[in-house]
Amino acid sequence: HVQLVESGGGSVQAGGSLRLSCAGSGYRYSFSCMGWFRQAPGKEREWVARIYSGGGERTSYADSVKGRFTISRDNAKNTEYLQMNSLKPEDTAMYYCAAERRGTCGGRWELYDYWGHGTQVTVS
């Protein structure tokens, strides 16, 4: 029974930082691809970042967060992280972690198989 649980969200002022964590359980091996998405009220789900591990490591970021956010993972702990710096009000959203079984590792949410319940990030 695969579960992903996000934590680390909160309310911060513009320019502040937060680190989100996504703890995975219920699977024996780490997923090749994990990512972060966000969704603001009244808006569509938006891809934020993804990380591919399995023969080196590759990361990708949405243009809106590039240079400010950093995705990482600790495979031994089955945990994914999103370090968010220089936060802006436009970053306000519910943030979700996700994992993909096949490891295609694209930016579309339809590719991902498992999702956490989200952690709220509010930037004022």
Backbone hydrogen bonds, N-H to C=O, Kabsch-Sander energy under -0.5 kcal/mol:
donor,donor_aa,acceptor,acceptor_aa,energy
3,Q,25,S,-2.5
5,V,23,A,-2.0
7,S,21,S,-2.0
10,G,120,Q,-0.8
12,V,10,G,-0.5
12,V,122,T,-2.8
15,G,87,L,-3.2
16,G,13,Q,-2.3
18,L,84,M,-2.2
20,L,18,L,-0.5
20,L,82,L,-2.7
21,S,7,S,-2.7
22,C,80,E,-2.4
23,A,5,V,-2.6
24,G,22,C,-0.5
24,G,78,N,-3.1
25,S,3,Q,-2.0
33,C,100,E,-0.9
34,M,51,I,-2.1
35,G,98,A,-2.6
36,W,49,A,-3.0
37,F,96,Y,-3.0
38,R,46,E,-2.5
39,Q,94,M,-2.0
43,K,40,A,-2.3
46,E,38,R,-3.4
48,V,36,W,-2.6
49,A,36,W,-1.6
50,R,60,S,-2.0
51,I,34,M,-3.0
52,Y,58,R,-3.2
53,S,32,S,-2.9
54,G,56,G,-2.0
58,R,52,Y,-2.4
60,S,50,R,-2.1
62,A,48,V,-2.6
65,V,62,A,-1.7
66,K,62,A,-1.3
68,R,65,V,-2.4
69,F,65,V,-2.2
70,T,83,Q,-2.3
72,S,81,Y,-1.8
74,D,79,T,-3.1
75,N,73,R,-0.6
77,K,74,D,-0.8
78,N,74,D,-0.6
78,N,75,N,-0.7
79,T,74,D,-2.0
80,E,22,C,-2.3
81,Y,72,S,-3.1
82,L,20,L,-2.2
83,Q,70,T,-3.0
84,M,18,L,-3.3
84,M,82,L,-0.6
85,N,68,R,-1.9
85,N,83,Q,-0.6
86,S,15,G,-0.6
87,L,16,G,-2.3
91,D,88,K,-2.3
92,T,89,P,-1.8
93,A,121,V,-2.0
94,M,39,Q,-2.4
95,Y,93,A,-0.6
95,Y,119,T,-2.7
96,Y,37,F,-3.0
98,A,35,G,-2.4
99,A,114,Y,-1.9
100,E,33,C,-2.3
111,L,108,R,-1.6
112,Y,109,W,-1.4
113,D,99,A,-2.0
114,Y,99,A,-2.0
116,G,97,C,-2.0
119,T,95,Y,-2.0
121,V,93,A,-2.6
122,T,10,G,-2.6
124,S,12,V,-2.3
124,S,122,T,-0.5
